[in-house]
Each structure stands twice: as C-alpha cells, then as structure tokens.
Amino acid sequence: MKKSERNWMTRIAVLVIIASAFVLMACDIFTGGEDDDNANKNTPADNGIDYTNYLTNFSVKVKNDSNKKLVAFKGAPGPSSLISGVPIGGGEHGLKKDAALFATTGDFVLFLTTEEDYLANKDNLSSLANKPFTRVYAYFNANAENKLTYTISSILGGSKKIILQNSTSYNVELRKDGIQGELIGYAGQGSYNTTFNVESGTYMVFPVFRKFNQSRGEIITVYPKYQGGNLDGKAKFEYFSLDDSLNEATLNASSYLGEDIVLKTGSAYLVIQNNHGTGMGLWDGLQQVTTSTGGQAINPNNSLTFQIDMSKKPGSNDEYLDTSVKAQFKVGTPAYSVLVPEFTFESDKIYSLSVTGTNPGDIQLSEITEIGTMTFD
C-alpha cells in the first residue's frame, strides 16, 4: 500500500472514532447520565419523564414504597405544574426544584399519579384531577433545606378503592391504623369523589385535619375525638374490609364533625428560641427532631416550633394520652448537647425554651414555660 493511501485510511479511522464519541455523548444526554450536582439520572428517551434523583437542589423528598412508577405535580395535574418522576423504591428521592413552581416558601398539595396514567392522559391531564394515586399535604422552604421525607405507602396502587367526599371547610388526610399512621391520601376542603386505589385488606382509617398556621410557621394537625357516651376519649375512625364482597368504600368527611366530637391536636408544641451564637437543634435521644415544615437547625437569634406527639394509651389503637413525660430531650449541636430536664407536656399547649451561651461547649437552657394554647381555626 502506498504511503498516501495509508495516510488516507488513518484519517478515516480517526473520523470514525470521533463520530462514535459524539454518538455516545448524545445517548448519555438524552437517556440521562450523571452531572456534578445530580447523580442517578434516569430519563427514558421514549417517554420524556425526568426520573433524576436531585440530591442537592431539590424541592422536596419522597420515598416510594409502592410498586408503581409515579409522576409528581404541584397542585392540580397539568403541563405547567409538572415537577418530575419518582422511580419505584430506592430510598429517598429528591424532586426537581423548578424556579417557576418553587419561588416562595409555603404549603402546597403534592399530587402523584402513576406513570401509566400520566402517559395515557398526557394531552388531557386535568382528567386525572379527582383520580390521584395519592395526594400529600407538603411544604416547600425557599430559605433552607427541607429535612422531611414524604413516604408513599405500599398499600396504594391496588384494585380496590377508597372514595372521599369532603364537603367540609377543612383539609382532610386519611391515615391507616392511627392518627400518626401511614398516609393513604389527602383531599382539600370542598372536594368530592377523590379516589384512592388501594390493596385488598381490612382497614381502620383515622381522619385528621391539617392547616398551615401562618403565625407559627407550622402545619397544625388535629384529629376528631369523641366526647361523651361509650366512645368518650377515642379518636374517630372508619372500619371496613375491602375484599371479594366489597370493591370500594365511600367516606364522608362531614361525619367527622358534630356535637359529640371535639378537635384535638394530639400534640404539644415546644418553641425553642436560640439566643446562642451557634446554631442549635433538638434531639429525642439519638434522633434529631424535625419540625412539621422540615426544619432542624435553629439559627442564632431565631426560633423553631417542634411538635411533640402524645402517645397511645396502653392497649388502645384509638385513644391517646393527654400528657406526655419527656426525659430524653437534648438541645445542642451534633458535637455537643445538654439534657433538657424531665418535663410533662400537655396536649394542645404551647411551651417556650430559650438557649444561651458563649461558645459551642457552653449551652445554658432556661426553664420550660407554658405560653399559650394551639388553636386550629
């Protein structure tokens, strides 16, 4: 072979290698590779759903314990409210933080539908409005990282149905096996025919009402509780079996209110005012406590309100204590903390605790004092 022919063949080989590299890069871009900020990207080229796990720059985190791939929206489903997708399993999954959707701090409804329903109704997403896989009452903080993770229950996605009619002026959540149990779904005030597909089984469903308290900067949860009669002191519940003889159960939120029912928070609230020069946190034993809006660290000259749940009465599934003794609380940093003296918290009451000190190894706590009562209205 002549030298000129060898040079020509070499140039062709180089061009083929360069072209192949561009093809591989293009495939990585359209099928989802990894970037500096977000690992675990998985955006199938055939449906366009963004399944990226946004590890740092996320809006909220979810954990999908169901057996369905999901698509998330902020509020009602529509092209402009689309957030991103949620794969099956895999632990905590960060949803995309779209600047147009998540510009300000506040509560919102996280609407989740299945990948299958999304693709089938892509040109008419509003048709899914009353048929969520589930709805979650969520919160976005524009000024700090949200430490909450919203769990999607494994009981969702079956062939049976729970239908919620909510003619009340309250936002309602349905929870399984207790007022602090796993979430079935959420329906806003004045909403009808909200349908949740669930697995077969026996259900003890507890309703709770939720609302964002602007003055406290916290999401307040109350539950309906019987007063008087044979059920005095017990939380309102629904009990039924979805089996071969019953495919769906219809629940009416209006039955959760009445003269024989009182609304209770089932919690006390501790406001910690940080007058220390270092950020502080609250620990329940070894577990750091998170507020209802996802806060943990209390910056200097700021305060956070922590919800302290009451415990169930021993041997009861639907009755909760009105007081809770806490002796394992600590206040401080991950490096050093001090024990909060044992204290008895009372349901619905608001308490205050202040922190002072000159350095991270010097933490002084005030006495806990009662400062008010938490109201829902």
Secondary structure as GFF3:
##gff-version 3
##sequence-region A 1 377
A	DSSP	alpha_helix	3	31	.	.	.	ID=ss1
A	DSSP	beta_strand	58	64	.	.	.	ID=ss2
A	DSSP	beta_strand	70	74	.	.	.	ID=ss3
A	DSSP	three_ten_helix	79	81	.	.	.	ID=ss4
A	DSSP	beta_strand	82	86	.	.	.	ID=ss5
A	DSSP	beta_strand	92	96	.	.	.	ID=ss6
A	DSSP	beta_strand	106	114	.	.	.	ID=ss7
A	DSSP	alpha_helix	115	120	.	.	.	ID=ss8
A	DSSP	three_ten_helix	125	128	.	.	.	ID=ss9
A	DSSP	beta_strand	134	140	.	.	.	ID=ss10
A	DSSP	beta_strand	149	152	.	.	.	ID=ss11
A	DSSP	beta_strand	156	166	.	.	.	ID=ss12
A	DSSP	beta_strand	171	176	.	.	.	ID=ss13
A	DSSP	beta_strand	182	187	.	.	.	ID=ss14
A	DSSP	beta_strand	191	198	.	.	.	ID=ss15
A	DSSP	beta_strand	201	213	.	.	.	ID=ss16
A	DSSP	beta_strand	218	226	.	.	.	ID=ss17
A	DSSP	beta_strand	238	242	.	.	.	ID=ss18
A	DSSP	beta_strand	248	252	.	.	.	ID=ss19
A	DSSP	three_ten_helix	253	256	.	.	.	ID=ss20
A	DSSP	beta_strand	261	264	.	.	.	ID=ss21
A	DSSP	beta_strand	267	274	.	.	.	ID=ss22
A	DSSP	beta_strand	281	284	.	.	.	ID=ss23
A	DSSP	beta_strand	287	288	.	.	.	ID=ss24
A	DSSP	beta_strand	302	309	.	.	.	ID=ss25
A	DSSP	beta_strand	323	326	.	.	.	ID=ss26
A	DSSP	beta_strand	329	332	.	.	.	ID=ss27
A	DSSP	beta_strand	337	339	.	.	.	ID=ss28
A	DSSP	beta_strand	343	346	.	.	.	ID=ss29
A	DSSP	beta_strand	349	359	.	.	.	ID=ss30
A	DSSP	beta_strand	362	365	.	.	.	ID=ss31
A	DSSP	beta_strand	369	373	.	.	.	ID=ss32
###
